[in-house]
Amino acid sequence: MTTNNEQALINKIINGDSQSFAHVVDRHKDLVFSLAIRMLKNQEEAEEVSQDTFVKVYTSLKSFKGDSKFSTWIYRIAYNTCLDHIKKNKKRFDQLELNEVTENKMESLQNALDIMIVEERAEMVRSCLDYLSAEDTALLTLFYLEEKNLKEIEKIMKLTVNTLKVRLFRARKKMAEVLLQQLEPEMLSNHG
C-alpha cells in the first residue's frame, strides 16, 4: 500500500539519509503529537512519547512491510507508545466514570449543540477529550479529527472493524455525557 515515493523515501532513510528522515518527522510530527497529547493529556509526556515514537519508527524502518500506508504504520507506533506509557504510569490515568445517556438527554444535547458556533463546538469537543480514556480519545481523534476510516484505524489499533464500531458507539456516548455535563450549567443559565 505504500506509494513509490514513500518507498523511495524509506530506502533513502535505511541507507543513512538523515535529511529524508527529518522530512518524515516534519510531515508527521504534528499528528503524532496531537494523538499523544489527547491520549496522555500532558504536554511534556506527549512530547516525550512523540520523540520515542520517531526513535521507534527509525529503528523499526527495516521491518516496515508496506502492507498499509506509511502514515498508518507511524500512527500505530505512536498509539502503542502511548499505551505503553499509560501502562507504566497507570495511577495517573484514572478514568472519569460516566452514566448512560438517555434519549431525552441526547435530544437536549443536540439542541444545545445546534446553538453553538462551529469553532466553539470544536474547542468544547477537544477539551472534553481530556475526560475520556486514552483508548476512547485515540479512537475519536483518529476517526473525527484525523479523519481516518475504520480500515485505517483497524491497522493502527489492531482491532477488527466490528469491534471499532462498537467502541466508537460507546466512545460517542461517553463524549455526549461529558458534553452534557459541561453544557448543562450553560443551558440552565440561558433558560433560567
Contact map, one row per residue, 1 for C-alpha under 8 A:
111000000000000000000000000000000000000000000000000000000000000001111000000000000000000000000000000000000000000000000000000000000000000000000000000000000000000000000000000000000000000000000000
111101100000000000000000000000000000000000000000000000000000000001111100000000000000000000000000000000000000000000000000000000000000000000000000000000000000000000000000000000000000000000000000
111111100000000000000000000000000000000000000000000000000000000000001000000000000000000000000000000000000000000000000000000000000000000000000000000000000000000000000000000000000000000000000000
011111110000000000000000000000000000000000000000000000000000000000000000000000000000000000000000000000000000000000000000000000000000000000000000000000000000000000000000000000000000000000000000
001111111000000000000000000000000000000000000000000000000000000000000000000000000000000000000000000000000000000000000000000000000000000000000000000000000000000000000000000000000000000000000000
011111111100000000000000000000000000000000000000000000000000000000000100000000000000000000000000000000000000000000000000000000000000000000000000000000000000000000000000000000000000000000000000
011111111110000000000000000000000000000000000000000000000000000000000000000000000000000000000000000000000000000000000000000000000000000000000000000000000000000000000000000000000000000000000000
000111111111000000000000000000000000000000000000000000000000000000000000000000000000000000000000000000000000000000000000000000000000000000000000000000000000000000000000000000000000000000000000
000011111111100000010000000000000000000000000000000000000000000000000000000000000000000000000000000000000000000000000000000000000000000000000000000000000000000000000000000000000000000000000000
000001111111110000010000000000000000000000000000000000000000100000000000000000000000000000000000000000000000000000000000000000000000000000000000000000000000000000000000000000000000000000000000
000000111111111000000000000000000000000000000000000000000000000000000000000000000000000000000000000000000000000000000000000000000000000000000000000000000000000000000000000000000000000000000000
000000011111111110010000000000000000000000000000000000000000000000000000000000000000000000000000000000000000000000000000000000000000000000000000000000000000000000000000000000000000000000000000
000000001111111111011000000000000000000000000000000000000000000000000000000000000000000000000000000000000000000000000000000000000000000000000000000000000000000000000000000000000000000000000000
000000000111111110000000000000000000000000000000000000000000110000000000000000000000000000000000000000000000000000000000000000000000000000000000000000000000000000000000000000000000000000000000
000000000011111110000000000000000000000000000000000000000000000000000000000000000000000000000000000000000000000000000000000000000000000000000000000000000000000000000000000000000000000000000000
000000000001111111000000000000000000000000000000000000000000000000000000000000000000000000000000000000000000000000000000000000000000000000000000000000000000000000000000000000000000000000000000
000000000001111111111000000000000000000000000000000000000000000000000000000000000000000000000000000000000000000000000000000000000000000000000000000000000000000000000000000000000000000000000000
000000000000100111111100000000000000000000000000000000000000000000000000000000000000000000000000000000000000000000000000000000000000000000000000000000000000000000000000000000000000000000000000
000000000000000011111110000000000000000000000000000000000000000000000000000000000000000000000000000000000000000000000000000000000000000000000000000000000000000000000000000000000000000000000000
000000001101100011111111000000000000000000000000000000000000000000000000000000000000000000000000000000000000000000000000000000000000000000000000000000000000000000000000000000000000000000000000
000000000000100011111111100000000000000000000000000000000100000000000000000000000000000000000000000000000000000000000000000000000000000000000000000000000000000000000000000000000000000000000000
000000000000000001111111110000000000000000000000000000000000000000000000000000000000000000000000000000000000000000000000000000000000000000000000000000000000000000000000000000000000000000000000
000000000000000000111111111000000000000000000000000000000000000000000000000000000000000000000000000000000000000000000000000000000000000000000000000000000000000000000000000000000000000000000000
000000000000000000011111111100000000000000000000000000000000000000000000000000000000000000000000000000000000000000000000000000000000000000000000000000000000000000000000000000000000000000000000
000000000000000000001111111110000000000000000000000001000000000000000000000000000000000000000000000000000000000000000000000000000000000000000000000000000000000000000000000000000000000000000000
000000000000000000000111111111000000000000000000000000000000000000000000000000000000000000000000000000000000000000000000000000000000000000000000000000000000000000000000000000000000000000000000
000000000000000000000011111111000000000000000000000000000000000000000000000000000000000000000000000000000000000000000000000000000000000000000000000000000000000000000000000000000000000000000000
000000000000000000000001111111110000000000000000000000000000000000000010000000000000000000000000000000000000000000000000000000000000000000000000000000000000000000000000000000000000000000000000
000000000000000000000000111111111000000000000000010000000000000000000000000000000000000000000000000000000000000000000000000000000000000000000000000000000000000000000000000000000000000000000000
000000000000000000000000011111111100000000000000000000000000000000000000000000000000000000000000000000000000000000000000000000000000000000000000000000000000000000000000000000000000000000000000
000000000000000000000000000111111110000000000000000000000000000000000000000000000000000000000000000000000000000000000000000000000000000000000000010000000000000000000000000000000000000000000000
000000000000000000000000000111111111000000000000010000000000000000000000011001000000000000000000000000000000000000000000000000000000000000000000000000000000000000000000000000000000000000000000
000000000000000000000000000011111111100000000110010000000000000000000000000000000000000000000000000000000000000000000000000000000000000000000000000000000000000000000000000000000000000000000000
000000000000000000000000000001111111110000000000000000000000000000000000000000000000000000000000000000000000000000000000000000000000000000000000000000000000000000000000000000000000000000000000
000000000000000000000000000000111111111000000000000000000000000000000000000001100000000000000000000000000000000000000000000000000000000001001100000000000000000000000000000000000000000000000000
000000000000000000000000000000011111111110000110110000000000000000000000000001100100000000000000000000000000000000000000000000000000000000000000000000000000000000000000000000000000000000000000
000000000000000000000000000000001111111111101110000000000000000000000000000000000000000000000000000000000000000000000000000000000000000000000000000000000000000000000000000000000000000000000000
000000000000000000000000000000000111111110000000000000000000000000000000000000000000000000000000000000000000000000000000000000001100010011001000000000000000000000000000000000000000000000000000
000000000000000000000000000000000011111110000000000000000000000000000000000000000100000000000000000000000000000000000000000000000100111011000000000000000000000000000000000000000000000000000000
000000000000000000000000000000000001111111101100000000000000000000000000000000000100010000001000000000000000000000000000000000000000010000000000000000000000000000000000000000000000000000000000
000000000000000000000000000000000001111111100100000000000000000000000000000000000000000000000000000000000000000000000000000000000100000000000000000000000000000000000000000000000000000000000000
000000000000000000000000000000000000100111111100000000000000000000000000000000000000000000000000000000000000000000000000000000000000000000000000000000000000000000000000000000000000000000000000
000000000000000000000000000000000000100111111110000000000000000000000000000000000000000000000000000000000000000000000000000000000000000000000000000000000000000000000000000000000000000000000000
000000000000000000000000000000000000000001111111000000000000000000000000000000000000000000000000000000000000000000000000000000000000000000000000000000000000000000000000000000000000000000000000
000000000000000000000000000000000000100101111111100000000000000000000000000000000000000000000000000000000000000000000000000000000000000000000000000000000000000000000000000000000000000000000000
000000000000000000000000000000001001100111111111110000000000000000000000000000000000000000000000000000000000000000000000000000000000000000000000000000000000000000000000000000000000000000000000
000000000000000000000000000000001001100000111111111000000000000000000000000000000000000000000000000000000000000000000000000000000000000000000000000000000000000000000000000000000000000000000000
000000000000000000000000000000000000000000011111111100000000000000000000000000000000000000000000000000000000000000000000000000000000000000000000000000000000000000000000000000000000000000000000
000000000000000000000000000000000001000000001111111110000000000000000000000001001100100000000000000000000000000000000000000000000000000000000000000000000000000000000000000000000000000000000000
000000000000000000000000000010011001000000000111111111000000000000000000000001000000000000000000000000000000000000000000000000000000000000000000000000000000000000000000000000000000000000000000
000000000000000000000000000000000000000000000011111111100000000000000000000000000000000000000000000000000000000000000000000000000000000000000000000000000000000000000000000000000000000000000000
000000000000000000000000000000000000000000000001111111110000000000000000000000001000000000000000000000000000000000000000000000000000000000000000000000000000000000000000000000000000000000000000
000000000000000000000000000000000000000000000000111111111000000000000000010011001000000000000000000000000000000000000000000000000000000000000000000000000000000000000000000000000000000000000000
000000000000000000000000100000000000000000000000011111111100000000000000000000000000000000000000000000000000000000000000000000000000000000000000000000000000000000000000000000000000000000000000
000000000000000000000000000000000000000000000000001111111110000000000000000000000000000000000000000000000000000000000000000000000000000000000000000000000000000000000000000000000000000000000000
000000000000000000000000000000000000000000000000000111111111000000000000000010000000000000000000000000000000000000000000000000000000000000000000000000000000000000000000000000000000000000000000
000000000000000000000000000000000000000000000000000011111111100000000000010010000000000000000000000000000000000000000000000000000000000000000000000000000000000000000000000000000000000000000000
000000000000000000001000000000000000000000000000000001111111100000000000000000000000000000000000000000000000000000000000000000000000000000000000000000000000000000000000000000000000000000000000
000000000000000000000000000000000000000000000000000000111111110000000000000000000000000000000000000000000000000000000000000000000000000000000000000000000000000000000000000000000000000000000000
000000000000000000000000000000000000000000000000000000011111111100000000000000000000000000000000000000000000000000000000000000000000000000000000000000000000000000000000000000000000000000000000
000000000100010000000000000000000000000000000000000000001111111100000000000000000000000000000000000000000000000000000000000000000000000000000000000000000000000000000000000000000000000000000000
000000000000010000000000000000000000000000000000000000000011111100000000000000000000000000000000000000000000000000000000000000000000000000000000000000000000000000000000000000000000000000000000
000000000000000000000000000000000000000000000000000000000001111110000000000000000000000000000000000000000000000000000000000000000000000000000000000000000000000000000000000000000000000000000000
000000000000000000000000000000000000000000000000000000000001111111000000100000000000000000000000000000000000000000000000000000000000000000000000000000000000000000000000000000000000000000000000
000000000000000000000000000000000000000000000000000000000000001111110000000000000000000000000000000000000000000000000000000000000000000000000000000000000000000000000000000000000000000000000000
110000000000000000000000000000000000000000000000000000000000000111111100000000000000000000000000000000000000000000000000000000000000000000000000000000000000000000000000000000000000000000000000
110000000000000000000000000000000000000000000000000000000000000011111000000000000000000000000000000000000000000000000000000000000000000000000000000000000000000000000000000000000000000000000000
110000000000000000000000000000000000000000000000000000000000000011111101100000000000000000000000000000000000000000000000000000000000000000000000000000000010000000000000000000000000000000000000
111000000000000000000000000000000000000000000000000000000000000001111111100000000000000000000000000000000000000000000000000000000000000000000000000000000000000000000000000000000000000000000000
010001000000000000000000000000000000000000000000000000000000000001011111110000000000000000000000000000000000000000000000000000000000000000000000000000000000000000000000000000000000000000000000
000000000000000000000000000100000000000000000000000000000000000000001111111000000000000000000000000000000000000000000000000000000000000000000000000000000000000000000000000000000000000000000000
000000000000000000000000000000000000000000000000000000000000000000011111111100000000000000000000000000000000000000000000000000000000000000000000000000011011000000000000000000000000000000000000
000000000000000000000000000000000000000000000000000000000000000100011111111110000000000000000000000000000000000000000000000000000000000000000000000000000011000000000000000000000000000000000000
000000000000000000000000000000010000000000000000000010001000000000000111111111000000000000000000000000000000000000000000000000000000000000000000000000000000000000000000000000000000000000000000
000000000000000000000000000000010000000000000000000000000000000000000011111111100000000000000000000000000000000000000000000000000000000000000000000000000001000000000000000000000000000000000000
000000000000000000000000000000000000000000000000000000000000000000000001111111110000000000000000000000000000000000000000000000000000000000000000000000000011100000000000000000000000000000000000
000000000000000000000000000000000000000000000000000010011000000000000000111111111000000000000000000000000000000000000000000000000000000000000000000000000001000000000000000000000000000000000000
000000000000000000000000000000010011000000000000110010000000000000000000011111111100000000000000000000000000000000000000000000000000000000000000000000000000000000000000000000000000000000000000
000000000000000000000000000000000011000000000000000000000000000000000000001111111110000000000000000000000000000000000000000000000000000001000000000000000001100000000000000000000000000000000000
000000000000000000000000000000000000000000000000000000000000000000000000000111111111000000000000000000000000000000000000000000000000000000000000000000000000000000000000000000000000000000000000
000000000000000000000000000000000000000000000000100110000000000000000000000011111111100000000000000000000000000000000000000000000000000000000000000000000000000000000000000000000000000000000000
000000000000000000000000000000000001001100000000100000000000000000000000000001111111110000000000000000000000000000000000000000000000000000000000000000000000000000000000000000000000000000000000
000000000000000000000000000000000000000000000000000000000000000000000000000000111111111000000000000000000000000000000000000000000000010000000000000000000000000000000000000000000000000000000000
000000000000000000000000000000000000000000000000000000000000000000000000000000011111111100000000000000000000000000000000000000000000000000000000000000000000000000000000000000000000000000000000
000000000000000000000000000000000000000000000000100000000000000000000000000000001111111110000000000000000000000000000000000000000000000000000000000000000000000000000000000000000000000000000000
000000000000000000000000000000000000000100000000000000000000000000000000000000000111111111001000000000000000000000000000000000000000000000000000000000000000000000000000000000000000000000000000
000000000000000000000000000000000000000000000000000000000000000000000000000000000011111111000000000000000000000000000000000000000000000000000000000000000000000000000000000000000000000000000000
000000000000000000000000000000000000000000000000000000000000000000000000000000000001111111000000000000000000000000000000000000000000000000000000000000000000000000000000000000000000000000000000
000000000000000000000000000000000000000000000000000000000000000000000000000000000000111111111000000000000000000000000000000000000000000000000000000000000000000000000000000000000000000000000000
000000000000000000000000000000000000000000000000000000000000000000000000000000000000011111111100000000000000000000000000000000000000000000000000000000000000000000000000000000000000000000000000
000000000000000000000000000000000000000000000000000000000000000000000000000000000000000011111100000000000000000000000000000000000000000000000000000000000000000000000000000000000000000000000000
000000000000000000000000000000000000000000000000000000000000000000000000000000000000000011111100000000000000000000000000000000000000000000000000000000000000000000000000000000000000000000000000
000000000000000000000000000000000000000100000000000000000000000000000000000000000000010011111110000000000000000000000000000000000000100000000000000000000000000000000000000000000000000000000000
000000000000000000000000000000000000000000000000000000000000000000000000000000000000000001111111000000000000000000000000000000000000100000000000000000000000000000000000000000000000000000000000
000000000000000000000000000000000000000000000000000000000000000000000000000000000000000000001111100000000000000000000000000000000011100000000000000000000000000000000000000000000000000000000000
000000000000000000000000000000000000000000000000000000000000000000000000000000000000000000000111110000000000000000000000000000000011100000000000000000000000000000000000000000000000000000000000
000000000000000000000000000000000000000000000000000000000000000000000000000000000000000000000011111000000000000000000000000000000000000000000000000000000000000000000000000000000000000000000000
000000000000000000000000000000000000000000000000000000000000000000000000000000000000000000000001111100000000000000000000000000000000000000000000000000000000000000000000000001001100000000000000
000000000000000000000000000000000000000000000000000000000000000000000000000000000000000000000000111110000000000000000000000000000000000000000000000000000000000000000000000001001000000000000000
000000000000000000000000000000000000000000000000000000000000000000000000000000000000000000000000011111000000000000000000000000000000000000000000000000000000000000000000000011001000000000000000
000000000000000000000000000000000000000000000000000000000000000000000000000000000000000000000000001111101100000000000000000000000000000000000000000000000000000000000000000011011000000000000000
000000000000000000000000000000000000000000000000000000000000000000000000000000000000000000000000000111111100000000000000000000000000000000000000000000000000000000000000000000000000000000000000
000000000000000000000000000000000000000000000000000000000000000000000000000000000000000000000000000011111110000000000000000000000000000000000000000000000000000000000000000000000000000000000000
000000000000000000000000000000000000000000000000000000000000000000000000000000000000000000000000000001111111000000000000000000000000000000000000000000000000000000000000000000000000000000000000
000000000000000000000000000000000000000000000000000000000000000000000000000000000000000000000000000011111111100000000000000000000000000000000000000000000000000000000000000000000001000000000000
000000000000000000000000000000000000000000000000000000000000000000000000000000000000000000000000000011111111110000000000000000000000000000000000000000000000000000000000000000010000000000000000
000000000000000000000000000000000000000000000000000000000000000000000000000000000000000000000000000000111111111000000000000000000000000000000000000000000000000000000000000000000000000000000000
000000000000000000000000000000000000000000000000000000000000000000000000000000000000000000000000000000011111111100000000000000000000000000000000000000000000000000000000000000000000000000000000
000000000000000000000000000000000000000000000000000000000000000000000000000000000000000000000000000000001111111110000000000000000000000000000000000000000000000000000000000000010011001000000000
000000000000000000000000000000000000000000000000000000000000000000000000000000000000000000000000000000000111111111000000000000000000000000000000000000000000000000000000000000000000000000000000
000000000000000000000000000000000000000000000000000000000000000000000000000000000000000000000000000000000011111111100000000000000000000000000000000000000000000000000000000000000000000000000000
000000000000000000000000000000000000000000000000000000000000000000000000000000000000000000000000000000000001111111110000000000000000000000000000000000000000000000000000000000000000001000100000
000000000000000000000000000000000000000000000000000000000000000000000000000000000000000000000000000000000000111111110000100000000000000000000000000000000000000000000000000000000000000000000000
000000000000000000000000000000000000000000000000000000000000000000000000000000000000000000000000000000000000011111111000000000000000000000000000000000000000000000000000000000000000000000000000
000000000000000000000000000000000000000000000000000000000000000000000000000000000000000000000000000000000000001111111000000000000000000000000000000000000000000000000000000000000000000000000000
000000000000000000000000000000000000000000000000000000000000000000000000000000000000000000000000000000000000000111111101100000000000000000000000000000000000000000000000000000000000000000000000
000000000000000000000000000000000000000000000000000000000000000000000000000000000000000000000000000000000000000001111111100000000000000000000000000000000000000000000000000000000000000000000000
000000000000000000000000000000000000000000000000000000000000000000000000000000000000000000000000000000000000000000011111110000000000000000000000000000000000000000000000000000000000000000000000
000000000000000000000000000000000000000000000000000000000000000000000000000000000000000000000000000000000000000000001111111000000000000000000000000000000000000000000000000000000000000000000000
000000000000000000000000000000000000000000000000000000000000000000000000000000000000000000000000000000000000000000011111111100000000000000000000000000000000000000000000000000000000000000000000
000000000000000000000000000000000000000000000000000000000000000000000000000000000000000000000000000000000000000010011111111110000000000000000000000000000000000000000000000000000000000000000000
000000000000000000000000000000000000000000000000000000000000000000000000000000000000000000000000000000000000000000000111111111000000000000000000000000000000000000000000000000000000000000000000
000000000000000000000000000000000000000000000000000000000000000000000000000000000000000000000000000000000000000000000011111111100000000000000000000000000000000000000000000000000000000000000000
000000000000000000000000000000000000000000000000000000000000000000000000000000000000000000000000000000000000000000000001111111110000000000000000000000000000000000000000000000000010000000000000
000000000000000000000000000000000000000000000000000000000000000000000000000000000000000000000000000000000000000000000000111111111000000000000000000000000000000000000000000000000010000000000000
000000000000000000000000000000000000000000000000000000000000000000000000000000000000000000000000000000000000000000000000011111111100000000000000000000000000000000000000000000000000000000000000
000000000000000000000000000000000000000000000000000000000000000000000000000000000000000000000000000000000000000000000000001111111110000000000000000000000000000000000000000000000000000000000000
000000000000000000000000000000000000000000000000000000000000000000000000000000000000000000000000000000000000000000000000000111111111000000000000000000000000000000000000000000100110000000000000
000000000000000000000000000000000000010000000000000000000000000000000000000000000000000000000000000000000000000000000000000011111111000010000000000000000000000000000000000000100000000000000000
000000000000000000000000000000000000011010000000000000000000000000000000000000000000000000000000000000000000000000000000000001111111000010000000000000000000000000000000000000000000000000000000
000000000000000000000000000000000000000000000000000000000000000000000000000000000000000000000011000000000000000000000000000000111111100000000000000000000000000000000000000000000100000000000000
000000000000000000000000000000000000000000000000000000000000000000000000000000000000000000000011000000000000000000000000000000011111110110000000000000000000000000000000000001100000000000000000
000000000000000000000000000000000000001000000000000000000000000000000000000000000000000000001111000000000000000000000000000000000011111110000000000000000000000000000000000000000000000000000000
000000000000000000000000000000000000011100000000000000000000000000000000000000000010000000000000000000000000000000000000000000000001111111000000000000000000000000000000000000000000000000000000
000000000000000000000000000000000000001000000000000000000000000000000000000000000000000000000000000000000000000000000000000000000000111111100000000000000000000000000000000000000000000000000000
000000000000000000000000000000000000000000000000000000000000000000000000000000000000000000000000000000000000000000000000000000000001111111110000000000000000000000000011001000000000000000000000
000000000000000000000000000000000000011000000000000000000000000000000000000000000000000000000000000000000000000000000000000000001101111111111000000000000000000000000000001000000000000000000000
000000000000000000000000000000000010011000000000000000000000000000000000000000100000000000000000000000000000000000000000000000000000011111111100000000000000000000000000000000000000000000000000
000000000000000000000000000000000000000000000000000000000000000000000000000000000000000000000000000000000000000000000000000000000000001111111110000000001000000000000001001000000000000000000000
000000000000000000000000000000000000000000000000000000000000000000000000000000000000000000000000000000000000000000000000000000000000000111111111100000000000000000000001001100000000000000000000
000000000000000000000000000000000010010000000000000000000000000000000000000000000000000000000000000000000000000000000000000000000000000011111111110000000000000000000000000000000000000000000000
000000000000000000000000000000000010000000000000000000000000000000000000000000000000000000000000000000000000000000000000000000000000000001111111111100001000000000000000000000000000000000000000
000000000000000000000000000000000000000000000000000000000000000000000000000000000000000000000000000000000000000000000000000000000000000000111111111111001000000000000000000000000000000000000000
000000000000000000000000000000000000000000000000000000000000000000000000000000000000000000000000000000000000000000000000000000000000000000011111111100000000000000000000000000000000000000000000
000000000000000000000000000000000000000000000000000000000000000000000000000000000000000000000000000000000000000000000000000000000000000000011111111000000000000000000000000000000000000000000000
000000000000000000000000000000100000000000000000000000000000000000000000000000000000000000000000000000000000000000000000000000000000000000001111111100000000000000000000000000000000000000000000
000000000000000000000000000000000000000000000000000000000000000000000000000000000000000000000000000000000000000000000000000000000000000000000111111110000000000000000000000000000000000000000000
000000000000000000000000000000000000000000000000000000000000000000000000000000000000000000000000000000000000000000000000000000000000000000000111011111011000000000000000000000000000000000000000
000000000000000000000000000000000000000000000000000000000000000000000000000000000000000000000000000000000000000000000000000000000000000000000010001111111000000000000000000000000000000000000000
000000000000000000000000000000000000000000000000000000000000000000000000000000000000000000000000000000000000000000000000000000000000000000000010000111111100000010010000000000000000000000000000
000000000000000000000000000000000000000000000000000000000000000000000000000000000000000000000000000000000000000000000000000000000000000000000000000011111110000010000000000000000000000000000000
000000000000000000000000000000000000000000000000000000000000000000000001000000000000000000000000000000000000000000000000000000000000000000000000000111111111000000000000000000000000000000000000
000000000000000000000000000000000000000000000000000000000000000000000001000000000000000000000000000000000000000000000000000000000000000000100110000111111111111000000000000000000000000000000000
000000000000000000000000000000000000000000000000000000000000000000000000000000000000000000000000000000000000000000000000000000000000000000000000000001111111111110010000000000000000000000000000
000000000000000000000000000000000000000000000000000000000000000000010001100100000000000000000000000000000000000000000000000000000000000000000000000000111111111000000000000000000000000000000000
000000000000000000000000000000000000000000000000000000000000000000000001101110100000000000000000000000000000000000000000000000000000000000000000000000011111110000000000000000000000000000000000
000000000000000000000000000000000000000000000000000000000000000000000000000100100000000000000000000000000000000000000000000000000000000000000000000000001111111000000000000000000000000000000000
000000000000000000000000000000000000000000000000000000000000000000000000000000000000000000000000000000000000000000000000000000000000000000000000000000001111111100000000000000000000000000000000
000000000000000000000000000000000000000000000000000000000000000000000000000000000000000000000000000000000000000000000000000000000000000000000000000000001110111110110000000000000000000000000000
000000000000000000000000000000000000000000000000000000000000000000000000000000000000000000000000000000000000000000000000000000000000000000000000000000000100011111110000000000000000000000000000
000000000000000000000000000000000000000000000000000000000000000000000000000000000000000000000000000000000000000000000000000000000000000000000000000001100100001111111000000000000000000000000000
000000000000000000000000000000000000000000000000000000000000000000000000000000000000000000000000000000000000000000000000000000000000000000000000000000000000000111111100000000000000000000000000
000000000000000000000000000000000000000000000000000000000000000000000000000000000000000000000000000000000000000000000000000000000000000000000000000000000000001111111110000000000000000000000000
000000000000000000000000000000000000000000000000000000000000000000000000000000000000000000000000000000000000000000000000000000000000000000000000000001000100001111111111000000000000000000000000
000000000000000000000000000000000000000000000000000000000000000000000000000000000000000000000000000000000000000000000000000000000000000000000000000000000000000011111111100000000000000000000000
000000000000000000000000000000000000000000000000000000000000000000000000000000000000000000000000000000000000000000000000000000000000000000000000000000000000000001111111110000000000000000000000
000000000000000000000000000000000000000000000000000000000000000000000000000000000000000000000000000000000000000000000000000000000000000100000000000000000000000000111111111000000000000000000000
000000000000000000000000000000000000000000000000000000000000000000000000000000000000000000000000000000000000000000000000000000000000000100110000000000000000000000011111111100000000000000000000
000000000000000000000000000000000000000000000000000000000000000000000000000000000000000000000000000000000000000000000000000000000000000000000000000000000000000000001111111110000000000000000000
000000000000000000000000000000000000000000000000000000000000000000000000000000000000000000000000000000000000000000000000000000000000000000000000000000000000000000000111111111000000000000000000
000000000000000000000000000000000000000000000000000000000000000000000000000000000000000000000000000000000000000000000000000000000000000110110000000000000000000000000011111111100000000000000000
000000000000000000000000000000000000000000000000000000000000000000000000000000000000000000000000000000000000000000000000000000000000000000010000000000000000000000000001111111110000000000000000
000000000000000000000000000000000000000000000000000000000000000000000000000000000000000000000000000110000000000000000000000000000000000000000000000000000000000000000000111111111000000000000000
000000000000000000000000000000000000000000000000000000000000000000000000000000000000000000000000011110000000000000000000000000000001000000000000000000000000000000000000011111111100000000000000
000000000000000000000000000000000000000000000000000000000000000000000000000000000000000000000000000000000000000000000000000000011001000000000000000000000000000000000000001111111110000000000000
000000000000000000000000000000000000000000000000000000000000000000000000000000000000000000000000000010000100100000000000000000000000000000000000000000000000000000000000000111111111000000000000
000000000000000000000000000000000000000000000000000000000000000000000000000000000000000000000000011110000000000000000000000000000000000000000000000000000000000000000000000011111111100000000000
000000000000000000000000000000000000000000000000000000000000000000000000000000000000000000000000010000000000000000000000000000010010000000000000000000000000000000000000000001111111110000000000
000000000000000000000000000000000000000000000000000000000000000000000000000000000000000000000000000000000000100000000000000110010000000000000000000000000000000000000000000000111111111000000000
000000000000000000000000000000000000000000000000000000000000000000000000000000000000000000000000000000001000100000000000000000000000000000000000000000000000000000000000000000011111111100000000
000000000000000000000000000000000000000000000000000000000000000000000000000000000000000000000000000000000000000000000000000000000000000000000000000000000000000000000000000000001111111110000000
000000000000000000000000000000000000000000000000000000000000000000000000000000000000000000000000000000000000000000000000000000000000000000000000000000000000000000000000000000000111111111000000
000000000000000000000000000000000000000000000000000000000000000000000000000000000000000000000000000000000000100100000000000000000000000000000000000000000000000000000000000000000011111111100000
000000000000000000000000000000000000000000000000000000000000000000000000000000000000000000000000000000000000000000000000000000000000000000000000000000000000000000000000000000000001111111110000
000000000000000000000000000000000000000000000000000000000000000000000000000000000000000000000000000000000000000000000000000000000000000000000000000000000000000000000000000000000000111111111000
000000000000000000000000000000000000000000000000000000000000000000000000000000000000000000000000000000000000000000000000000000000000000000000000000000000000000000000000000000000000011111111100
000000000000000000000000000000000000000000000000000000000000000000000000000000000000000000000000000000000000000100000000000000000000000000000000000000000000000000000000000000000000001111111110
000000000000000000000000000000000000000000000000000000000000000000000000000000000000000000000000000000000000000000000000000000000000000000000000000000000000000000000000000000000000000111111111
000000000000000000000000000000000000000000000000000000000000000000000000000000000000000000000000000000000000000000000000000000000000000000000000000000000000000000000000000000000000000011111111
000000000000000000000000000000000000000000000000000000000000000000000000000000000000000000000000000000000000000000000000000000000000000000000000000000000000000000000000000000000000000001111111
000000000000000000000000000000000000000000000000000000000000000000000000000000000000000000000000000000000000000000000000000000000000000000000000000000000000000000000000000000000000000000111111
000000000000000000000000000000000000000000000000000000000000000000000000000000000000000000000000000000000000000000000000000000000000000000000000000000000000000000000000000000000000000000011111
